[in-house]
C-alpha cells in the first residue's frame, strides 16, 4: 500500500470515529433516528468525506 492510500485510510478512520461519537451524543429519548442519521451525514460531509 502506498503512503497516500495509507493516509486516506487513516483520515477515513478519524472521520468515522468522529461520526460515531457525534451520533452517540445526539441519542436522547424522543429524538427521531432519521434526525440523528441526517445530522451525522452532514457532519461526515463537513469533515471532508
PDB file of N, CA, C and O in Angstrom:
ATOM      1  N   UNK A   1       0.859  -1.171   0.000  1.00  0.00           N
ATOM      2  CA  UNK A   1       0.000   0.000   0.000  1.00  0.00           C
ATOM      3  C   UNK A   1       0.906   1.235   0.000  1.00  0.00           C
ATOM      4  O   UNK A   1       1.844   1.328   0.791  1.00  0.00           O
ATOM      5  N   UNK A   2       0.614   2.172  -0.888  1.00  0.00           N
ATOM      6  CA  UNK A   2       1.446   3.369  -0.934  1.00  0.00           C
ATOM      7  C   UNK A   2       1.046   4.346   0.177  1.00  0.00           C
ATOM      8  O   UNK A   2       0.000   4.193   0.808  1.00  0.00           O
ATOM      9  N   UNK A   3       1.881   5.331   0.398  1.00  0.00           N
ATOM     10  CA  UNK A   3       1.699   6.280   1.502  1.00  0.00           C
ATOM     11  C   UNK A   3       0.398   7.070   1.391  1.00  0.00           C
ATOM     12  O   UNK A   3      -0.275   7.291   2.398  1.00  0.00           O
ATOM     13  N   UNK A   4       0.038   7.493   0.194  1.00  0.00           N
ATOM     14  CA  UNK A   4      -1.191   8.278   0.009  1.00  0.00           C
ATOM     15  C   UNK A   4      -2.426   7.458   0.370  1.00  0.00           C
ATOM     16  O   UNK A   4      -3.343   7.962   1.018  1.00  0.00           O
ATOM     17  N   UNK A   5      -2.447   6.209  -0.044  1.00  0.00           N
ATOM     18  CA  UNK A   5      -3.577   5.336   0.285  1.00  0.00           C
ATOM     19  C   UNK A   5      -3.664   5.132   1.789  1.00  0.00           C
ATOM     20  O   UNK A   5      -4.750   5.178   2.367  1.00  0.00           O
ATOM     21  N   UNK A   6      -2.529   4.908   2.415  1.00  0.00           N
ATOM     22  CA  UNK A   6      -2.481   4.726   3.863  1.00  0.00           C
ATOM     23  C   UNK A   6      -3.024   5.960   4.584  1.00  0.00           C
ATOM     24  O   UNK A   6      -3.815   5.831   5.518  1.00  0.00           O
ATOM     25  N   UNK A   7      -2.611   7.137   4.164  1.00  0.00           N
ATOM     26  CA  UNK A   7      -3.085   8.379   4.780  1.00  0.00           C
ATOM     27  C   UNK A   7      -4.587   8.559   4.574  1.00  0.00           C
ATOM     28  O   UNK A   7      -5.286   9.033   5.470  1.00  0.00           O
ATOM     29  N   UNK A   8      -5.083   8.183   3.401  1.00  0.00           N
ATOM     30  CA  UNK A   8      -6.527   8.264   3.147  1.00  0.00           C
ATOM     31  C   UNK A   8      -7.304   7.346   4.089  1.00  0.00           C
ATOM     32  O   UNK A   8      -8.357   7.730   4.598  1.00  0.00           O
ATOM     33  N   UNK A   9      -6.796   6.147   4.322  1.00  0.00           N
ATOM     34  CA  UNK A   9      -7.446   5.224   5.255  1.00  0.00           C
ATOM     35  C   UNK A   9      -7.429   5.785   6.677  1.00  0.00           C
ATOM     36  O   UNK A   9      -8.418   5.675   7.401  1.00  0.00           O
ATOM     37  N   UNK A  10      -6.322   6.376   7.069  1.00  0.00           N
ATOM     38  CA  UNK A  10      -6.245   6.972   8.402  1.00  0.00           C
ATOM     39  C   UNK A  10      -7.256   8.099   8.559  1.00  0.00           C
ATOM     40  O   UNK A  10      -7.934   8.195   9.582  1.00  0.00           O
ATOM     41  N   UNK A  11      -7.354   8.949   7.545  1.00  0.00           N
ATOM     42  CA  UNK A  11      -8.309  10.057   7.586  1.00  0.00           C
ATOM     43  C   UNK A  11      -9.745   9.533   7.621  1.00  0.00           C
ATOM     44  O   UNK A  11     -10.577  10.060   8.359  1.00  0.00           O
ATOM     45  N   UNK A  12     -10.034   8.519   6.843  1.00  0.00           N
ATOM     46  CA  UNK A  12     -11.377   7.930   6.847  1.00  0.00           C
ATOM     47  C   UNK A  12     -11.713   7.361   8.223  1.00  0.00           C
ATOM     48  O   UNK A  12     -12.847   7.485   8.685  1.00  0.00           O
ATOM     49  N   UNK A  13     -10.753   6.752   8.867  1.00  0.00           N
ATOM     50  CA  UNK A  13     -10.966   6.221  10.211  1.00  0.00           C
ATOM     51  C   UNK A  13     -11.266   7.310  11.216  1.00  0.00           C
ATOM     52  O   UNK A  13     -12.126   7.141  12.081  1.00  0.00           O
ATOM     53  N   UNK A  14     -10.566   8.429  11.110  1.00  0.00           N
ATOM     54  CA  UNK A  14     -10.815   9.562  12.012  1.00  0.00           C
ATOM     55  C   UNK A  14     -12.207  10.141  11.788  1.00  0.00           C
ATOM     56  O   UNK A  14     -12.910  10.475  12.742  1.00  0.00           O
ATOM     57  N   UNK A  15     -12.596  10.258  10.530  1.00  0.00           N
ATOM     58  CA  UNK A  15     -13.930  10.781  10.211  1.00  0.00           C
ATOM     59  C   UNK A  15     -15.002   9.829  10.735  1.00  0.00           C
ATOM     60  O   UNK A  15     -16.008  10.273  11.290  1.00  0.00           O
ATOM     61  N   UNK A  16     -14.795   8.535  10.564  1.00  0.00           N
ATOM     62  CA  UNK A  16     -15.770   7.547  11.034  1.00  0.00           C
ATOM     63  C   UNK A  16     -15.886   7.567  12.555  1.00  0.00           C
ATOM     64  O   UNK A  16     -16.990   7.488  13.094  1.00  0.00           O
ATOM     65  N   UNK A  17     -14.763   7.672  13.245  1.00  0.00           N
ATOM     66  CA  UNK A  17     -14.791   7.718  14.709  1.00  0.00           C
ATOM     67  C   UNK A  17     -15.509   8.970  15.201  1.00  0.00           C
ATOM     68  O   UNK A  17     -16.292   8.911  16.150  1.00  0.00           O
ATOM     69  N   UNK A  18     -15.243  10.096  14.559  1.00  0.00           N
ATOM     70  CA  UNK A  18     -15.922  11.339  14.925  1.00  0.00           C
ATOM     71  C   UNK A  18     -17.422  11.215  14.691  1.00  0.00           C
ATOM     72  O   UNK A  18     -18.218  11.647  15.524  1.00  0.00           O
ATOM     73  N   UNK A  19     -17.808  10.633  13.568  1.00  0.00           N
ATOM     74  CA  UNK A  19     -19.230  10.474  13.246  1.00  0.00           C
ATOM     75  C   UNK A  19     -19.914   9.578  14.275  1.00  0.00           C
ATOM     76  O   UNK A  19     -21.030   9.865  14.708  1.00  0.00           O
ATOM     77  N   UNK A  20     -19.253   8.507  14.662  1.00  0.00           N
ATOM     78  CA  UNK A  20     -19.811   7.606  15.673  1.00  0.00           C
ATOM     79  C   UNK A  20     -20.020   8.337  16.998  1.00  0.00           C
ATOM     80  O   UNK A  20     -21.094   8.259  17.594  1.00  0.00           O
ATOM     81  N   UNK A  21     -18.998   9.041  17.451  1.00  0.00           N
ATOM     82  CA  UNK A  21     -19.094   9.756  18.721  1.00  0.00           C
ATOM     83  C   UNK A  21     -20.159  10.843  18.671  1.00  0.00           C
ATOM     84  O   UNK A  21     -20.908  11.032  19.630  1.00  0.00           O
ATOM     85  N   UNK A  22     -20.224  11.547  17.566  1.00  0.00           N
ATOM     86  CA  UNK A  22     -21.228  12.593  17.399  1.00  0.00           C
ATOM     87  C   UNK A  22     -22.627  11.988  17.404  1.00  0.00           C
ATOM     88  O   UNK A  22     -23.533  12.522  18.045  1.00  0.00           O
ATOM     89  N   UNK A  23     -22.805  10.893  16.702  1.00  0.00           N
ATOM     90  CA  UNK A  23     -24.106  10.232  16.661  1.00  0.00           C
ATOM     91  C   UNK A  23     -24.557   9.786  18.041  1.00  0.00           C
ATOM     92  O   UNK A  23     -25.720   9.962  18.405  1.00  0.00           O
ATOM     93  N   UNK A  24     -23.648   9.213  18.805  1.00  0.00           N
ATOM     94  CA  UNK A  24     -23.983   8.783  20.165  1.00  0.00           C
ATOM     95  C   UNK A  24     -24.391   9.979  21.016  1.00  0.00           C
ATOM     96  O   UNK A  24     -25.307   9.880  21.831  1.00  0.00           O
ATOM     97  N   UNK A  25     -23.716  11.106  20.829  1.00  0.00           N
ATOM     98  CA  UNK A  25     -24.043  12.290  21.631  1.00  0.00           C
ATOM     99  C   UNK A  25     -25.433  12.836  21.318  1.00  0.00           C
ATOM    100  O   UNK A  25     -26.017  13.539  22.141  1.00  0.00           O
ATOM    101  N   UNK A  26     -25.962  12.526  20.154  1.00  0.00           N
ATOM    102  CA  UNK A  26     -27.283  13.014  19.760  1.00  0.00           C
ATOM    103  C   UNK A  26     -28.417  12.121  20.253  1.00  0.00           C
ATOM    104  O   UNK A  26     -29.578  12.529  20.240  1.00  0.00           O
ATOM    105  N   UNK A  27     -28.090  10.916  20.684  1.00  0.00           N
ATOM    106  CA  UNK A  27     -29.125   9.961  21.078  1.00  0.00           C
ATOM    107  C   UNK A  27     -29.708  10.330  22.439  1.00  0.00           C
ATOM    108  O   UNK A  27     -29.031  10.274  23.466  1.00  0.00           O
ATOM    109  N   UNK A  28     -30.966  10.703  22.415  1.00  0.00           N
ATOM    110  CA  UNK A  28     -31.712  11.066  23.616  1.00  0.00           C
ATOM    111  C   UNK A  28     -33.127  10.526  23.460  1.00  0.00           C
ATOM    112  O   UNK A  28     -33.593  10.333  22.337  1.00  0.00           O
ATOM    113  N   UNK A  29     -33.811  10.282  24.565  1.00  0.00           N
ATOM    114  CA  UNK A  29     -35.203   9.841  24.457  1.00  0.00           C
ATOM    115  C   UNK A  29     -36.036  10.845  23.658  1.00  0.00           C
ATOM    116  O   UNK A  29     -35.975  12.051  23.894  1.00  0.00           O
ATOM    117  N   UNK A  30     -36.800  10.332  22.727  1.00  0.00           N
ATOM    118  CA  UNK A  30     -37.682  11.168  21.927  1.00  0.00           C
ATOM    119  C   UNK A  30     -37.081  11.703  20.638  1.00  0.00           C
ATOM    120  O   UNK A  30     -37.802  12.261  19.810  1.00  0.00           O
ATOM    121  N   UNK A  31     -35.781  11.547  20.450  1.00  0.00           N
ATOM    122  CA  UNK A  31     -35.138  12.025  19.225  1.00  0.00           C
ATOM    123  C   UNK A  31     -35.354  10.977  18.137  1.00  0.00           C
ATOM    124  O   UNK A  31     -35.148   9.785  18.362  1.00  0.00           O
ATOM    125  N   UNK A  32     -35.761  11.423  16.981  1.00  0.00           N
ATOM    126  CA  UNK A  32     -36.021  10.510  15.867  1.00  0.00           C
ATOM    127  C   UNK A  32     -34.706  10.042  15.244  1.00  0.00           C
ATOM    128  O   UNK A  32     -33.782  10.830  15.039  1.00  0.00           O
ATOM    129  N   UNK A  33     -34.642   8.761  14.951  1.00  0.00           N
ATOM    130  CA  UNK A  33     -33.438   8.170  14.381  1.00  0.00           C
ATOM    131  C   UNK A  33     -33.062   8.825  13.056  1.00  0.00           C
ATOM    132  O   UNK A  33     -31.878   9.007  12.772  1.00  0.00           O
ATOM    133  N   UNK A  34     -34.048   9.178  12.248  1.00  0.00           N
ATOM    134  CA  UNK A  34     -33.746   9.829  10.968  1.00  0.00           C
ATOM    135  C   UNK A  34     -33.099  11.197  11.174  1.00  0.00           C
ATOM    136  O   UNK A  34     -32.259  11.606  10.372  1.00  0.00           O
ATOM    137  N   UNK A  35     -33.474  11.907  12.230  1.00  0.00           N
ATOM    138  CA  UNK A  35     -32.829  13.189  12.533  1.00  0.00           C
ATOM    139  C   UNK A  35     -31.368  12.978  12.912  1.00  0.00           C
ATOM    140  O   UNK A  35     -30.495  13.732  12.483  1.00  0.00           O
ATOM    141  N   UNK A  36     -31.107  11.958  13.713  1.00  0.00           N
ATOM    142  CA  UNK A  36     -29.730  11.638  14.093  1.00  0.00           C
ATOM    143  C   UNK A  36     -28.926  11.277  12.848  1.00  0.00           C
ATOM    144  O   UNK A  36     -27.824  11.787  12.649  1.00  0.00           O
ATOM    145  N   UNK A  37     -29.475  10.403  12.015  1.00  0.00           N
ATOM    146  CA  UNK A  37     -28.770   9.973  10.803  1.00  0.00           C
ATOM    147  C   UNK A  37     -28.480  11.149   9.881  1.00  0.00           C
ATOM    148  O   UNK A  37     -27.395  11.239   9.307  1.00  0.00           O
ATOM    149  N   UNK A  38     -29.441  12.044   9.738  1.00  0.00           N
ATOM    150  CA  UNK A  38     -29.257  13.213   8.881  1.00  0.00           C
ATOM    151  C   UNK A  38     -28.143  14.110   9.411  1.00  0.00           C
ATOM    152  O   UNK A  38     -27.305  14.586   8.646  1.00  0.00           O
ATOM    153  N   UNK A  39     -28.136  14.336  10.712  1.00  0.00           N
ATOM    154  CA  UNK A  39     -27.095  15.178  11.302  1.00  0.00           C
ATOM    155  C   UNK A  39     -25.720  14.532  11.216  1.00  0.00           C
ATOM    156  O   UNK A  39     -24.726  15.217  10.979  1.00  0.00           O
ATOM    157  N   UNK A  40     -25.657  13.227  11.405  1.00  0.00           N
ATOM    158  CA  UNK A  40     -24.382  12.520  11.282  1.00  0.00           C
ATOM    159  C   UNK A  40     -23.879  12.596   9.842  1.00  0.00           C
ATOM    160  O   UNK A  40     -22.689  12.810   9.609  1.00  0.00           O
ATOM    161  N   UNK A  41     -24.775  12.422   8.885  1.00  0.00           N
ATOM    162  CA  UNK A  41     -24.383  12.513   7.477  1.00  0.00           C
ATOM    163  C   UNK A  41     -23.819  13.897   7.157  1.00  0.00           C
ATOM    164  O   UNK A  41     -22.801  14.009   6.473  1.00  0.00           O
ATOM    165  N   UNK A  42     -24.466  14.940   7.644  1.00  0.00           N
ATOM    166  CA  UNK A  42     -23.971  16.304   7.417  1.00  0.00           C
ATOM    167  C   UNK A  42     -22.588  16.490   8.025  1.00  0.00           C
ATOM    168  O   UNK A  42     -21.730  17.142   7.430  1.00  0.00           O
ATOM    169  N   UNK A  43     -22.368  15.920   9.208  1.00  0.00           N
ATOM    170  CA  UNK A  43     -21.074  16.026   9.879  1.00  0.00           C
ATOM    171  C   UNK A  43     -19.992  15.323   9.065  1.00  0.00           C
ATOM    172  O   UNK A  43     -18.883  15.840   8.930  1.00  0.00           O
ATOM    173  N   UNK A  44     -20.307  14.150   8.523  1.00  0.00           N
ATOM    174  CA  UNK A  44     -19.342  13.404   7.712  1.00  0.00           C
ATOM    175  C   UNK A  44     -18.950  14.217   6.478  1.00  0.00           C
ATOM    176  O   UNK A  44     -17.770  14.305   6.138  1.00  0.00           O
ATOM    177  N   UNK A  45     -19.920  14.799   5.822  1.00  0.00           N
ATOM    178  CA  UNK A  45     -19.645  15.612   4.633  1.00  0.00           C
ATOM    179  C   UNK A  45     -18.821  16.835   5.008  1.00  0.00           C
ATOM    180  O   UNK A  45     -17.876  17.192   4.304  1.00  0.00           O
ATOM    181  N   UNK A  46     -19.181  17.479   6.119  1.00  0.00           N
ATOM    182  CA  UNK A  46     -18.443  18.661   6.582  1.00  0.00           C
ATOM    183  C   UNK A  46     -16.980  18.322   6.863  1.00  0.00           C
ATOM    184  O   UNK A  46     -16.093  19.151   6.660  1.00  0.00           O
ATOM    185  N   UNK A  47     -16.738  17.102   7.331  1.00  0.00           N
ATOM    186  CA  UNK A  47     -15.375  16.679   7.653  1.00  0.00           C
ATOM    187  C   UNK A  47     -14.578  16.213   6.438  1.00  0.00           C
ATOM    188  O   UNK A  47     -13.432  15.785   6.576  1.00  0.00           O
ATOM    189  N   UNK A  48     -15.172  16.292   5.258  1.00  0.00           N
ATOM    190  CA  UNK A  48     -14.402  16.054   4.047  1.00  0.00           C
ATOM    191  C   UNK A  48     -14.548  14.692   3.404  1.00  0.00           C
ATOM    192  O   UNK A  48     -13.772  14.344   2.513  1.00  0.00           O
ATOM    193  N   UNK A  49     -15.515  13.925   3.832  1.00  0.00           N
ATOM    194  CA  UNK A  49     -15.688  12.605   3.214  1.00  0.00           C
ATOM    195  C   UNK A  49     -16.678  12.676   2.074  1.00  0.00           C
ATOM    196  O   UNK A  49     -16.954  11.663   1.432  1.00  0.00           O
TER     197      UNK A  49
END
